[in-house]
Amino acid sequence: MRSFPFGGSAFLLTASPGWKNVLVRVAPGLFPPDLVVQVKALACELPAQHGRPLSRWSTQDLLQQVQQSGLVASVSGSTLWRWLHEDALRPWYHRSWIFPRDPDFAPKAGRVLDLYARQWHDRPLKDDEFVISADEKTSIQARRRKHATQNCRPRTPMHVEHEYSRCGAWTYIAALDVHRARVYGRCETKNGIAPFDRLVQ
């Protein structure tokens, strides 16, 4: 690597086959398009592919990798960020997901999507047919404070007793009416078919 007299940076001739026979000279702040493409390609790769103990790139990590790999001797973080921003690349963002492992995932998901579209076996749902999405939260510890909470008064804050008595474990079950955006919920002493039937009723 070497620097040009006018402040630009020289790139390793091994970085790209097209640069082996010519030394690209650029003005300060300007970089060859091939370099920008290679940096964007690097941002789309996993850090582990380059021996980096990272789960995803940050701007600073990517900047260090670009310089250490010999693509460019010097480039600012703001310039690198601008290159990525041009193509809406944000390698430091991530979203968790689960890869479908069920071989029948597509037909099963299709039935759910049909219900969301108010269809079942290729016919529209009737007005008195509902689609609900239900779930439960089990083992909720019910507690009762040993003394009642005292409301706040002028120059006196609310007083809340810190001691409590345990009242057993309860289950909260809830259902979303998919097409009417309404949530129904109830507490039960245990879960099962009967509590679910009460929720549906």
NUNU-275648 format. One record per atom (N, C-alpha, C, O): x, y, z. Coordinates in steps of 0.001 Angstrom, whole numbers, padded with zeros to 6 digits, always signed. Layout:
residues N
XYZ/...
***
This chain:
residues 201
+000849-001187+000000/+000000+000000+000000/+000883+001234+000000/+001957+001235+000602/+000436+002280-000670/+001182+003534-000695/+000190+004673-000835/-000956+004463-001232/+000628+005864-000511/-000234+007044-000624/+000219+007896-001790/+001413+007980-002079/-000724+008525-002456/-000399+009419-003548/+000040+010767-002987/-000342+011124-001873/+000831+011515-003736/+001284+012819-003253/+000145+013786-002960/+000271+014655-002098/-000994+013633-003696/-002090+014591-003508/-003095+014110-002489/-004180+014682-002389/-002774+013075-001724/-003624+012689-000607/-004505+011503-000853/-005100+010996+000099/-004631+011019-002088/-005444+009845-002333/-004724+008607-001847/-003576+008697-001411/-005361+007461-001909/-004755+006224-001450/-004541+005286-002619/-005349+005235-003547/-003439+004538-002566/-003204+003509-003571/-003778+002197-003052/-003772+001954-001845/-004271+001354-003946/-004869+000097-003557/-003932-001036-003929/-003184-000920-004900/-003954-002114-003189/-003131-003265-003520/-003487-003771-004914/-004659-003943-005252/-002468-004002-005700/-002714-004448-007061/-003313-005839-007105/-003853-006248-008133/-003225-006582-005994/-003800-007925-005948/-005269-007909-005569/-005924-008951-005589/-005797-006742-005224/-007182-006681-004765/-008157-006980-005892/-009236-007518-005643/-007804-006647-007119/-008703-006893-008238/-007881-007229-009464/-006867-006573-009704/-008272-008226-010256/-007510-008588-011452/-007341-007419-012401/-006325-007327-013089/-008312-006527-012451/-008233-005409-013375/-007208-004366-012990/-006896-003476-013782/-006677-004466-011772/-005732-003462-011298/-004284-003953-011361/-003377-003242-010930/-004059-005139-011883/-002723-005716-011836/-001743-004957-012711/-000552-004896-012404/-002239-004371-013808/-001335-003727-014743/-001441-002210-014733/-000766-001531-015506/-002273-001689-013875/-002421-000242-013848/-002645+000200-012413/-003380-000443-011663/-002017+001289-012039/-002184+001844-010706/-003240+002926-010776/-003040+003952-011427/-004352+002709-010120/-005458+003646-010197/-005142+004866-009338/-004878+004748-008141/-005173+006015-009957/-004923+007253-009233/-006247+008005-009134/-006922+008236-010137/-006600+008376-007927/-007882+009043-007698/-007652+010308-006905/-006680+010423-006157/-008542+011242-007073/-008488+012472-006290/-008983+012194-004894/-009706+011222-004677/-008600+013045-003920/-009052+012834-002543/-010572+012746-002471/-011280+013578-003038/-011063+011730-001768/-012502+011564-001576/-013185+010798-002683/-014373+010496-002574/-012449+010465-003778/-013038+009698-004872/-012398+008327-004913/-011191+008188-004716/-013226+007299-005174/-012736+005929-005191/-013269+005229-006424/-014363+005550-006889/-012510+004266-006969/-012984+003537-008158/-014274+002792-007856/-014443+002284-006747/-015186+002716-008815/-016445+001986-008599/-016218+000531-008217/-016986-000032-007437/-015148-000096-008770/-014873-001489-008432/-014626-001663-006941/-015034-002665-006354/-013969-000705-006335/-013698-000782-004903/-014995-000717-004108/-015203-001487-003170/-015867+000217-004498/-017148+000367-003792/-017947-000921-003868/-018568-001325-002885/-017939-001577-005037/-018668-002840-005214/-018087-003914-004308/-018832-004675-003690/-016743-003983-004222/-016116-005005-003383/-016411-004779-001907/-016585-005741-001159/-016470-003535-001481/-016793-003236-000081/-018235-003629+000218/-018518-004177+001284/-019143-003356-000707/-020542-003740-000512/-020693-005255-000473/-021488-005788+000302/-019923-005948-001318/-019971-007411-001303/-019458-007945+000025/-020009-008905+000564/-018406-007326+000557/-017865-007744+001856/-018894-007552+002961/-019008-008389+003856/-019645-006453+002904/-020659-006178+003926/-021774-007216+003920/-022450-007410+004930/-021971-007892+002770/-023034-008894+002667/-022559-010281+003083/-023351-011224+003087/-021290-010422+003431/-020762-011703+003871/-020754-011781+005391/-020752-010752+006067/-020747-012990+005927/-020700-013171+007368/-019281-012904+007872/-018321-013323+007226/-019123-012224+009000/-017781-011964+009543/-016965-013228+009751/-015742-013202+009610/-017629-014353+010090/-016907-015604+010330/-016176-016081+009084/-015180-016796+009191/-016655-015696+007898/-015981-016102+006667/-014600-015462+006542/-013777-015896+005737/-014360-014450+007329/-013080-013750+007283/-012321-013918+008597/-011417-013144+008914/-012706-014943+009352/-012004-015225+010594/-012247-014224+011702/-011439-014106+012623/-013360-013499+011622/-013678-012500+012648/-014668-013095+013643/-015681-013660+013230/-014400-012982+014947/-015306-013553+015963/-016513-012655+016201/-016765-012236+017331/-017253-012363+015152/-018388-011445+015247/-019632-012141+014713/-019548-013016+013851/-020771-011746+015227/-022018-012273+014695/-022508-011429+013524/-023189-011938+012633/-022168-010150+013520/-022545-009260+012419/-021597-008066+012405/-020970-007743+013413/-021504-007423+011255/-020597-006290+011096/-021147-005025+011752/-022350-004766+011710/-020275-004259+012345/-020577-002866+012664/-019811-002020+011652/-018961-002543+010931/-020094-000741+011590/-019375+000117+010657/-017884+000095+010939/-017079+000030+010009/-017502+000150+012217/-016094+000166+012582/-015416-001165+012265/-014288-001186+011772/-016100-002277+012546/-015540-003592+012226/-015323-003746+010725/-014296-004261+010283/-016299-003294+009953/-016203-003391+008504/-015082-002507+007977/-014365-002883+007051/-014939-001339+008570/-013863-000420+008177/-012498-001058+008419/-011612-000987+007567/-012334-001677+009578/-011070-002342+009885/-010801-003487+008922/-009669-003667+008473/-011842-004270+008598/-011663-005407+007698/-011280-004941+006302/-010422-005546+005660/-011903-003877+005831/-011594-003338+004505/-010136-002918+004434/-009454-003187+003444/-009656-002257+005483/-008275-001792+005479/-007290-002941+005664/-006247-002969+005011/-007607-003891+006545/-006711-005015+006785/-006630-005950+005588/-005597-006581+005362/-007705-006044+004822/-007708-006931+003663/-006936-006349+002490/-006681-007047+001508/-006562-005084+002580/-005784-004467+001518/-006616-003863+000405/-006071-003449-000618/-007924-003804+000584/-008747-003189-000457/-008435-001706-000591/-008432-001171-001700/-008175-001041+000523/-007883+000384+000497/-007023+000714+001710/-007181+000128+002781/-006115+001660+001524/-005227+002025+002626/-005947+002869+003658/-005713+002733+004859/-006824+003741+003185/-007513+004630+004111/-008853+005039+003535/-008953+005410+002365/-009874+004971+004360/-011207+005435+003993/-011926+005778+005283/-011733+005109+006298/-012740+006797+005255/-013426+007222+006473/-014671+006381+006714/-015244+005803+005790/-015074+006329+007985/-016288+005594+008325/-017524+006188+007681/-018438+005457+007298/-017564+007514+007555/-018735+008162+006943/-018835+007824+005456/-019933+007669+004920/-017675+007710+004791/-017691+007331+003375/-018193+005904+003212/-019016+005627+002339/-017699+004996+004052/-018136+003605+003981/-019627+003504+004262/-020348+002772+003584/-020080+004240+005264/-021518+004226+005588/-022325+004741+004412/-023394+004202+004122/-021844+005774+003725/-022572+006337+002589/-022683+005327+001454/-023723+005235+000802/-021604+004560+001212/-021652+003535+000172/-022727+002501+000474/-023498+002126-000409/-022780+002040+001722/-023776+001034+002098/-025189+001613+002050/-026139+000939+001653/-025306+002868+002461/-026619+003508+002497/-027219+003631+001098/-028440+003609+000942/-026370+003759+000085/-026853+003874-001290/-027685+002656-001690/-028639+002785-002457/-027335+001483-001181/-028068+000261-001504/-028848-000272-000308/-029222-001445-000277/-029090+000583+000668/-029869+000211+001866/-029286-001024+002544/-030034-001894+002991/-027959-001109+002627/-027294-002217+003306/-027004-001823+004743/-026350-000813+005003/-027497-002631+005671/-027260-002374+007099/-026884-003691+007772/-027708-004294+008461/-025644-004140+007575/-025260-005455+008111/-025279-005541+009627/-025229-006641+010178/-025350-004409+010314/-025401-004440+011781/-026821-004698+012271/-027015-004910+013468/-027817-004687+011394/-029187-005031+011760/-029386-006533+011594/-028745-007157+010747/-030266-007111+012394/-030596-008517+012218/-032017-008764+012704/-032574-007988+013481/-032587-009860+012229/-033936-010253+012628/-033920-011760+012866/-033469-012525+012014/-034409-012173+014012/-034453-013601+014324/-035572-014284+013551/-036631-013701+013321/-035325-015519+013156/-036357-016285+012469/-036069-017765+012662/-034962-018147+013042/-037064-018590+012399/-036936-020039+012513/-037130-020642+011133/-038148-020403+010483/-036165-021416+010690/-036280-022057+009389/-037326-023169+009469/-037244-024018+010357/-038303-023183+008565/-039343-024234+008606/-038723-025613+008421/-038037-025865+007430/-038968-026502+009376/-038434-027863+009311/-039499-028891+008931/-039167-030022+008576/-040757-028513+009000/-041846-029435+008679/-041975-029557+007158/-042173-028545+006486/-041869-030767+006598/-042012-030908+005135/-043394-030511+004637/-043566-030218+003454/-044399-030499+005543/-045756-030103+005154/-046050-028659+005557/-047208-028273+005716/-044997-027872+005719/-045188-026496+006190/-046085-025697+005242/-046992-025001+005699/-045850-025784+003949/-046597-024967+002987/-048103-025235+003030/-048872-024279+003129/-048561-026495+002962/-050023-026707+003021/-050620-026316+004373/-051742-025811+004430/-049879-026546+005461/-050402-026160+006773/-050512-024643+006886/-051512-024115+007373/-049486-023962+006436/-049523-022490+006469/-050612-021960+005546/-051228-020932+005827/-050846-022671+004437/-051890-022244+003501/-053262-022246+004133/-054069-021356+003866/-053542-023248+004980/-054848-023293+005651/-055021-022103+006595/-056103-021524+006691/-053948-021750+007285/-054014-020600+008196/-054231-019309+007410/-055052-018472+007786/-053484-019157+006314/-053630-017950+005505/-055021-017856+004889/-055571-016764+004745/-055585-019006+004527/-056963-018999+004011/-057929-018481+005065/-058823-017694+004757/-057752-018922+006316/-058631-018456+007384/-058477-016948+007601/-059460-016244+007831/-057255-016468+007528/-057058-015024+007661/-057751-014270+006526/-058163-013123+006699/-057875-014910+005378/-058574-014313+004242/-060064-014657+004254/-060767-014428+003270/-060544-015213+005383/-061944-015610+005564/-062378-016624+004509/-063452-016508+003918/-061516-017627+004285/-061825-018727+003378/-061573-020046+004096/-060659-020151+004915/-062396-021061+003781/-062156-022395+004323/-062660-023412+003309/-063836-023396+002944/-061784-024290+002855/-062112-025272+001813/-062733-024588+000598/-063754-025026+000068/-062103-023523+000181/-062494-022782-001038/-063880-022153-000961/-064505-021896-001990/-064358-021905+000248/-065638-021186+000372/-065471-020079+001399/-064696-020233+002343/-066174-018973+001240/-066047-017878+002207/-066716-018230+003537/-067694-018976+003572/-066188-017697+004604/-066795-017914+005917/-068113-017167+006016/-068300-016126+005385/-069028-017709+006818/-070310-017050+007046/-070156-015957+008093/-069126-015863+008761/-071174-015144+008227/-071111-014029+009173/-071013-014492+010623/-070461-013794+011473/-071567-015707+010900/-071537-016202+012275/-070356-017145+012518/-070334-017850+013526/-069386-017168+011623/-068172-017966+011788/-067001-017030+012103/-066799-016012+011441/-066244-017403+013124/-065189-016535+013619/-063838-017236+013553/-063757-018463+013624/-062808-016461+013421/-061437-016972+013458/-060758-016322+014656/-060653-015098+014737/-060296-017161+015588/-059598-016629+016745/-058204-017250+016826/-057979-018395+016434/-057296-016458+017342/-055937-016924+017590/-055735-016885+019100/-055775-015815+019708/-055516-018052+019706/-055503-018153+021166/-054150-018603+021690/-053398-019293+021001/-053854-018202+022918/-052631-018627+023587/-052867-018550+025085/-053877-018018+025545/-051913-019092+025840/-052063-019105+027290/-050734-018791+027960/-049665-019086+027427/-050823-018197+029117/-049662-017942+029976/-049916-018677+031275/-050819-018324+032034/-049115-019702+031527/-049351-020546+032703/-048461-020151+033870/-047487-019413+033718/-048827-020665+035045/-048033-020502+036279/-047775-019047+036634/-046663-018674+037006/-048807-018236+036516/-048704-016844+036974/-048913-016830+038479/-049952-017277+038964/-047951-016328+039212/-048034-016292+040671/-048961-015160+041126/-048643-013981+040973/-050108-015543+041688/-051053-014549+042201/-050634-014153+043617/-050381-015011+044463/-050566-012858+043858/-050146-012362+045178/-051154-011340+045691/-051725-010567+044921/-051361-011351+047001/-052228-010364+047638/-051418-009652+048711/-050858-010287+049604/-051362-008345+048618/-050611-007578+049606/-051291-007665+050971/-052519-007684+051058/-050488-007717+052033/-051025-007935+053376/-051796-006737+053893/-052637-006877+054780/-051525-005575+053357/-052272-004370+053736/-052646-003613+052460/-051902-003600+051479/-053799-002998+052506/-054297-002296+051321/-053402-001113+050963/-052804-000484+051836/-053322-000825+049680/-052551+000325+049195/-053255+001615+049606/-054473+001732+049476/-052489+002577+050099/-053032+003869+050513/-052809+004885+049398/-051694+005060+048906/-053895+005551+049013/-053799+006527+047932/-052932+007714+048337/-052737+008003+049518/-052425+008381+047319/-051607+009564+047596/-052491+010714+048058/-053675+010779+047728/-051893+011621+048828/-052571+012806+049344/-051632+013990+049182/-050467+013793+048836/-052081+015182+049414/-051175+016338+049306/-049925+016133+050165/-050020+015860+051361/-048764+016268+049544/-047452+016142+050187/-047194+014734+050732/-046281+014534+051533/-048003+013756+050292/-047811+012372+050743/-047926+011438+049553/-048955+011434+048878/-046897+010645+049277/-046965+009729+048128/-047856+008524+048440/-048245+008302+049586/-048163+007770+047416/-048898+006530+047594/-048062+005548+048414/-046852+005447+048211/-048692+004832+049330/-048013+003834+050143/-048450+002438+049694/-049642+002131+049672/-047469+001590+049333/-047733+000240+048865/-047010-000736+049782/-045793-000655+049948/-047746-001640+050364/-047171-002650+051245/-046238-003564+050459/-046591-004049+049383/-045039-003797+051005/-044092-004641+050269/-044245-006124+050599/-043725-006968+049869/-044946-006460+051680/-045171-007863+052010/-046469-008353+051375/-047443-007609+051259/-046461-009608+050972/-047641-010159+050311/-047805-011629+050678/-046888-012285+051173/-049023-012119+050412/-049332-013546+050593/-049511-014172+049223/-050060-013545+048317/-049048-015410+049068/-049209-016120+047804/-050613-016719+047704/-051131-017294+048662/-051204-016572+046538/-052552-017082+046321/-052591-018157+045242/-053611-018350+044580/-051472-018851+045072/-051420-019951+044107/-051025-019498+042716/-050848-018307+042458/-050889-020466+041827/-050526-020209+040429/-051773-020244+039558/-052585-021164+039658/-051917-019246+038710/-053074-019130+037843/-052630-019193+036383/-051443-019104+036071/-053603-019347+035509/-053352-019356+034073/-054169-018251+033420/-055358-018091+033696/-053509-017492+032549/-054231-016469+031776/-054329-016950+030343/-053312-017213+029701/-055541-017067+029841/-055734-017473+028452/-056412-016323+027713/-057283-015644+028256/-055999-016121+026476/-056517-014995+025698/-056735-015424+024262/-056095-016355+023775/-057640-014739+023591/-057942-015018+022192/-058101-013708+021438/-058746-012776+021917/-057505-013648+020253/-057646-012489+019371/-058677-012817+018304/-058523-013793+017570/-059725-012012+018213/-060675-012113+017107/-059971-011488+015899/-059859-010266+015797/-059500-012340+014991/-058594-011901+013923/-059205-010819+013050/-058523-009859+012691/-060482-010955+012701/-061078-010042+011732/-061738-008822+012365/-062158-007908+011655/-061833-008798+013698/-062444-007654+014362/-061470-006948+015309/-061821-005962+015957/-060253-007466+015377/-059191-006848+016184/-059636-006630+017626/-059434-005556+018193/-060244-007659+018214/-060648-007600+019623/-059984-008736+020376/-059851-009845+019860/-059565-008447+021609/-058898-009450+022444/-059800-009809+023618/-060340-008930+024291/-059957-011099+023857/-060729-011604+024992/-059782-012386+025886/-058973-013171+025392/-059872-012185+027186/-058999-012920+028086/-059697-013238+029392/-060657-012568+029773/-059209-014270+030080/-059771-014644+031373/-058718-015399+032160/-057821-016019+031589/-058837-015338+033479/-057945-016075+034374/-058624-017374+034793/-059829-017407+035046/-057845-018426+034861/-058331-019736+035282/-057339-020324+036281/-056153-019991+036272/-057847-021201+037140/-056956-021828+038117/-056048-022859+037467/-055008-023205+038028/-056424-023360+036282/-055571-024285+035548/-055979-024233+034077/-057050-023739+033724/-055089-024762+033231/-055407-024775+031807/-056014-026120+031419/-056057-027054+032220/-056478-026199+030180/-057094-027434+029720/-058214-027132+028732/-058444-025979+028366/-058901-028183+028310/-059972-028033+027329/-061144-027237+027895/-061679-026353+027226/-061541-027551+029127/-062700-026869+029719/-062465-025360+029856/-063341-024588+029468/-061315-024899+030395/-061071-023452+030448/-061049-022825+029054/-061534-021709+028873/-060489-023535+028060/-060471-023004+026709/-061880-022888+026151/-062205-021907+025483/-062724-023889+026423/-064101-023821+025962/-064844-022634+026566/-065679-022010+025912/-064524-022329+027834/-065152-021153+028463/-064706-019859+027789/-065490-018923+027631/-063459-019825+027403/-062968-018638+026685/-063691-018485+025359/-064136-017390+025017/-063810-019574+024611/-064475-019514+023320/-065939-019122+023492/-066471-018331+022713/-066583-019675+024507/-067999-019363+024749/-068177-017876+025072/-069299-017424+025306/
***
